[in-house]
Amino acid sequence: MDYLTIGDFGRASGLTAKALRLYDDLGLLQPADVDPWTGYRRYLPEQLDQARVVARLRLVGMPLARIGEVIATSGRTRAAEVSSYWSQVEADHRARRDVVASLVRELDHEEITMTDQHPHETLIATAAARHGRGARTHQLDAVHVGARLFAVADGFGAAPGPGAAAIAALTTLDTTSYDDGPAAARDLLGDAVTRASTAVAEATQDLDEEAGTTLTALWLVGNTAQVAHVGDARAHRLRDGKLERLTRDHTLVQALLEEGRLTEDEARSHPHRALLNRVLVQATDADRVSCDVRAGDRLVLTTDGVHSTLDPDELTRLLTGSGDPDVVADRVARAVEAAEAPDNYTVVVVDLST
């Protein structure tokens, strides 16, 4: 009997060995043979179809118990089960959309006072960046380090990449003198991202391949950091030795994890964990958030070539270490290169003082 090792079976099915062990424990996908001495799992080629079904159902967020019900059926019954599940997902989404629309209308009428009630201290930003190609053939990351505006973009599908077009459309904010409060500044940054979306669309419209970019921009206005974000680059604030992420990754796996539809173990080892569900294209809405900043804060931007390469604890240690932004950015870049830098990478470090 021709068995497949767990490694070969995983590569053929799109599931990692860790996921296969988890699904075995849950009874969703059990190996055809288990060595009684080593516990090593082996599978039959005819199990691949079921494995691929399980992988795709997890990718759309179907709960494990429901997957068990689906794979216990076959043919049209199985198709009907999947269709029934998705009809309910869409109905739930419509209901939630109505609730969110109502809530947004209410919140739009609230007065956002934040730091406008207090006098602003004049903050001085000292910044540095490191930017590397890594093992890639082309450098598709783009970076801007200005006086008050800092941005990173991770392009895909074309060289030199749409990321540069996106950032170029934002840079006018660096010379914009603005002090009308955080809420209005957030709207102004949103308008700039819309211009960036248009720039990306124009830069990629004649390409034969799909192209786009992530974008994470941070604009210092008074005592606030205004952040616009699309994709899986990240913005962080380091305060009193604690590193806080200001953005959420726009990936399908991250969305399923936050909804409780994937476990932490599944998310970490998922073969599609880098699959973006939001990128900068025409009419893309960016997440826009504000956070207060003060002297002593350190703000950090990274593309996924940094935070997907370095362990979270290691990245925190590197960023919380002593040194000015130039030293810290260099320390992070050296760590990425020591890990063989599988992707383009960019890190921006901004220290605030008075």
N, C-alpha and C positions, 0 to 999 in steps of 0.2 A: 504494500500500500504506500503510495507516494504522499508523504506528509510534508507540510511546509513548516519551517521553524517560525517562532513567534515574530522574529524580525522580518523574515520574508513575507509572512502573511500580513504584517502591519504595513509594509511598503506597498503591497498590492491592493490593500483595502483602504488605505488612507487613514488608518488608525495607528496610534503609537502603542508600543508594548505596554506602557502604563495604563492606557485606556482599555486595552484588551484584558489586562488582569482585572481591572475594575469591573468590566462587563461580565467577566467570568464569575466574579464574586457575587454579582447581582443576578446571575442566572440568565442574562440576556444573550450571551454569546459564549457558549462553553466549548473548550477545545475538544478535538476528537480523541486526543490521547494526552495523558499526563504521566510523566516518568515517576514511578512510586518512590524512587530514591532521591532524585534531584528536584522534583516538582516542576520540571521543565515542560512547558505546554507546546503541543504541536497541533496543527490544523490541517484539514483536507481542502483541496482546491475548490470543491463544491460548496464550501462554507463562505466563499468570498462574496457571493451575492447578498447573503444575509448580513454580512459584516458591513457592506457598503450601504445597505438600507439603514442599519443602526446609525452609522456615521452621519448620513444625511438627515435623519430624523433628529439627531442631537443638534445638528447645525441649525435647524429651524426652531430649536428650543422645546421639542416635545418632551414631557416629563418621562422619567425612566419607567414608571409603572405603565404609562400609556404605550410606550414602545413595546413593552412585554406583551400587551394585548394585540398590538399590530402584528408582531412577528409570529404570534401563535396562529395567525390566519394565513391565507394565500390568495393569489389571483385577484379577482374582482372584489372579494371581501376585504382584502388588505387595502386595495385602492380606495374603497368606500370609507374605511376607517380613517385613512389619512385625510381624505377630503372632508370628512365630518369634523376632524380635529381642526383643520385650517379654517373652516367656516366659522367655528366658534372663536378662533383667534381673531379673525377679522371683525366679528361682531363685538368682541371685547375691546378691540382697538377703537372702533367707532364710538363706543360708549365713553371710553377714557378721553378721546379727542374732544368730545362735547364738554366734559367736565373741565378739561384743561383750558379750553377756549373761554369758558365762563370765568374761571379763576384768573386768567390773564387780564380780562377786561376789568375785573375788580381791582387787581393789583396795580394796573396802570393808573388808577385814580389816587393811589396813595402817594403822599408827599415823601420823597426820599431826602432825608436831611443829612444823614451820615456825618461826614466831617465838615460839612458846610457851616455847622453851628459853632465851630471852633476855629481860631486863627490858624492859618497854615504856617508851618515852619519851612524855611527854605532848605530843601534837601539837595545835596550834591551827589550825583551818580558817577561812580568810577567803574568802568566795565572793561571786560576782555573776552575774547572768543577764541576757540580753537575749532578747526574745520578740516576734516580729512576725507580722502577718497576711500580709504580702506581697501578691501579686496575687489571692489567694483571696478569695471572698466572706465566708467564715466562718473564725474562728480555731479550729482543731481540735487544735493542739498544746496540751499542758499541761506545767507545770513546777513543781517543788518545790525550794526552797533552804532547808534547815534548818540545825541546828547540826552534825549528823553524817550526815544523810541528804540525798541529792541525786538527783533523778529527772527524766526527761523522757519524754513520751509523745506519739505522733503518731496521733491518732484519724482514723477515716474513716467515712463513711456517715451521720453524724448530727451536728447542732449542738445544744448546745455540745460534744458529743462524749464518747465513752466514755473518752478519755484522762484526763479529770478524775476520773472515778469510780475508775479504776485507781490513780491517785496518791493519792487520798484514803484508800484502803484501806491504803496503805503508811505513812502519816505517823506512826502510833503508834510506829514504830521510832525516831523522832527523840527520844522521851522514854524509850526503853528503856535502862537501864544494864546493860551486858553485858560480861563479861570471862571467858568460859569457853572461849576459844580460837577460832581461825578455822573449824575444821570444824563446830563446833556453831553458830557464828554464820551460816555459810553455810546450814545447815538452817533456821535461824530466818527468814532472808531468803526462803528457798524457800517456807516456810509463808505468809509475808506476800504473796508473789506469787500463791499459791493463793487467798487471800482477795481479792486484786485481780481475779483471773479471775472469781470469783463475782460481784463487784461489777459488772464489765463485762457479764456475762451478764444480771444483773438490770436493768441500765440500758438494755439493748438488746432485751429479750425482746418488747416490744410494738411494735417498729418494723417497718415493711413492707419496708425496705431492709436489705441486709447492712451490718453495722456492727461495728467492732472497734477495736483500737488496738495500736500497738507500745508497749513499755515497756523502758526502761533505767534501772536504779536502782543507786546506789552508796552503800554504808553503811560509814562509817569505824568500825572496831572495833580498838582498840589500834594496832598498827603494820601493819594490813592494811586494804585496801579490798576489801570484799565486793561483788561485782557480780552482779546478776540481769538477764538480757537476753532479750527476745523481739522480733524484727522487724529493722528496718534503721536505728534510731538507733544511735549509737556512743558508747563510752567510750574515753578515751585517757589515757595517763600521759606527761607530759613530764618527763624527767630528764636533766640534764647536756646540754641542748640537743637531745636526741633524742626525737622523738614516737613513741610506741608505741601501736598500737591494741589494746585489751583485748577487743574483741568481734568477732564475725563477723556479716556481714549475713545475715539469713534470707530470701534471695531465691532463686528458682529458678536464675537466671542465675549467681549467685555459687556455688551448689552445683555447677553444671555446669562452671564455670571451675576450681574447686578439684579436681574429678575429672579435669581434663584433657579434658573433652568439648567445651569451647568454647575458642577462642583469646582472648588479651587483646583483640585488635582486635574480634572478634565481640562480646565481653562489653561493651566500652565503647559500641558502637553498636547493641546489640540493642534492638529496639523494646519488649521485655518486661523490660528490665533492672530495673524497679522492681516487678515482680510478686512479692509476698511469698508465701512458702510456710509461714511461721509467724507467727501473731499471737496476741494475748492473748484467749482465749475460755475457756469452761468447761473445766477440767481440762488446760489447756495447761501443759506443762513448760517452764520457762525454763532457759536456759544459766546456770550458776552458776560463777563463777570467783573466785579470790582472788589478790591481788597484794600484795607488800610495799610499804609507803610509808614515806617518811622526810621530815624537814624539807628544804625546798627543792624538793620535787616539786610539780608542777602537774597537777591532774586536770581533765579536760574532758569534758563531755557535749554531743553535738550531735544534732539531728534531721536527717533527710535534706534538709530545706530549706537547711541549711548546707553539708554535705559533698557534696551533689549539685550545688550551685550553684557552689561555689568549687573551683578546681583544687587537687589535693592539696598541691602545692608552695606555693601561695599560702596555704592554710590553715595549713600548718606555719609559714610565715614570720610570719603574724599571731599565732599562739599562742606562738611562741618569742620574740617581741619583748618589749621592756622594758615595765614598767608593772604596776600592781596588777590584781587580777581585774576591777575595774570598768572600767579603761582597756582591758584586753585584750578583754573581752566587747563593749564598745562598738566597738572596732576591727573585730571580726569582723562585727558587725551592720551597720556602715557599708559594709563590703565586699559583703555580701549585697545590701543595698539598691542599691548602685552597679551590681550585676549584674542589676538589675530584679526581684529577689526573686520568682521565679515561684511559690513555694510558701510556706506557713507555715514559720517557722523559729524555732529555739530554740538558744541556746548557754549553757552553765553553765561557769564557770571557778572552780576551787577551788585556792587556794595553801595549802601546809602549812608551818608554822613551829613553833618551840618557844617 
